[in-house]
Amino acid sequence: MSSVTFTERTEGASTSTAGKDYLIYINTAATEAAPTWTLLGGQRSGDLTRQADEIDASHKTSGGWKSTLPGLRSWSIDLETVYLAGDTGAKFLEAAFLAGKQIHIKFEYPDKSYVTGWASITECSLSTPYDDVATLKGTLNGDGALSDVQKAS
């Protein structure tokens, strides 16, 4: 089969990204210094939430308008995966939950840049409907800050 060259779109090109291109990895190595990033298989969603507490800074002379300041920040990931038999990432996630251990995660963007952080697994549920695939759902609550965005090496 001959090589085909496709025209590159330049004007009005979409800068949207597909959610399927964001991936969650778990460090399955013994140390943070030399991570072994294991893909959490079967991912359907991995919603990264970053938020701050609201500090009320309203006062009598604010003209009747509420005023707020950002307080303590936090992050979390709500995830859902198709439960794949033998998936190393899912097995590690479940084992960490059962042992009460935190995990070191990597959240990867479509361009392969990523952020890392430590999280507590505060939900780890297995859904097994009779008319659909089994899924693993979970919540990872951050312990401390996420790293700055790092470029793929």
C-alpha positions in Angstrom: 0.0 0.0 0.0 1.4 3.4 -0.9 1.9 6.2 1.6 -0.9 8.7 1.9 -0.3 12.4 2.8 -3.2 14.3 4.4 -3.8 18.0 4.3 -3.0 19.8 7.6 -5.8 22.2 8.7 -4.4 25.6 9.7 -7.2 28.1 9.8 -10.0 27.6 12.3 -8.5 24.4 13.6 -10.1 23.1 16.7 -8.1 23.1 19.9 -10.4 20.8 21.7 -9.1 17.6 23.3 -10.8 14.3 23.6 -11.4 13.0 27.2 -10.2 9.6 26.1 -6.6 11.0 25.8 -6.3 11.8 29.5 -4.9 8.8 31.5 -4.3 7.9 35.2 -1.2 5.9 36.2 -0.3 4.5 39.6 3.3 4.2 40.9 3.7 0.5 41.6 7.4 0.8 42.5 8.7 0.7 46.1 9.9 4.3 46.0 8.8 7.7 44.7 12.3 8.4 43.5 12.3 5.7 40.9 8.6 5.3 39.9 7.1 2.5 37.8 4.0 4.1 36.3 1.4 1.4 35.7 -1.7 2.4 33.7 -5.0 1.9 35.4 -6.6 -0.2 32.8 -10.1 0.1 31.4 -10.5 3.8 32.1 -13.9 5.4 31.2 -13.5 8.6 33.2 -11.0 10.3 35.5 -12.3 13.6 36.6 -9.7 15.8 38.2 -11.2 18.4 40.6 -9.2 21.2 42.1 -11.0 23.5 44.6 -10.5 26.0 47.4 -12.5 26.6 50.6 -14.3 29.8 50.7 -13.4 32.4 53.3 -16.1 35.0 53.9 -14.5 38.4 53.8 -17.8 40.4 53.7 -18.1 43.5 55.9 -20.7 46.2 56.7 -19.2 48.6 54.2 -19.1 46.3 51.2 -22.3 47.8 49.8 -24.4 44.7 50.6 -22.2 42.5 48.4 -20.6 39.3 49.7 -16.8 39.2 49.4 -14.8 36.0 49.5 -11.1 34.9 49.6 -9.8 31.5 48.6 -8.9 29.3 51.6 -7.3 25.9 51.8 -7.0 24.1 48.4 -7.6 20.5 47.7 -7.7 18.1 44.7 -9.4 14.8 44.0 -9.9 12.4 41.2 -13.2 10.5 40.6 -12.6 7.5 38.4 -14.5 4.8 36.7 -12.9 1.9 34.9 -14.1 -1.3 33.2 -13.0 -4.0 35.5 -10.4 -6.0 33.5 -9.5 -9.4 34.9 -5.8 -9.4 35.8 -5.3 -5.6 35.4 -2.2 -4.7 37.5 -3.3 -1.1 38.1 -6.7 -2.1 39.4 -5.3 -4.8 41.6 -2.8 -2.4 43.1 -5.5 0.2 43.7 -7.7 -2.4 45.5 -4.7 -3.7 47.6 -3.8 -0.1 48.6 -7.4 0.6 49.7 -7.6 -2.6 51.7 -4.2 -1.9 53.4 -5.1 1.7 54.1 -2.1 3.0 52.1 -1.8 6.1 50.1 -0.9 5.9 46.4 1.4 8.0 44.2 -0.5 8.9 41.0 0.3 10.5 37.6 -2.4 12.3 35.7 -1.4 12.5 32.1 -2.6 15.0 29.5 -3.0 14.3 25.7 0.4 15.9 24.9 2.0 13.4 27.4 2.7 16.2 30.0 1.6 15.3 33.4 1.1 16.1 37.1 1.8 13.8 40.0 0.7 13.7 43.6 -0.1 11.5 46.6 -3.7 10.5 47.3 -5.8 8.6 49.8 -8.3 6.1 48.3 -11.6 7.1 50.0 -13.9 5.0 47.7 -13.2 1.8 45.9 -16.4 0.2 44.7 -17.0 -2.7 42.4 -20.3 -2.5 40.4 -21.5 -5.8 38.8 -24.8 -5.2 37.0 -26.3 -8.3 35.3 -26.7 -6.5 32.0 -23.4 -4.6 31.7 -19.7 -4.9 32.3 -18.3 -4.8 35.8 -16.8 -1.5 36.7 -14.4 -0.2 39.4 -15.3 3.2 40.7 -13.2 5.2 43.1 -12.3 8.5 44.6 -8.7 9.6 45.2 -8.4 12.5 47.6 -5.1 14.4 47.4 -2.7 14.7 50.2 -0.8 18.0 49.6 -0.3 19.7 46.3 -0.2 18.3 42.8 3.2 18.8 41.1 3.6 21.5 38.5 2.9 20.3 35.0 5.9 18.3 33.8 6.9 17.7 30.2 7.2 14.2 28.9 10.8 13.1 28.8 
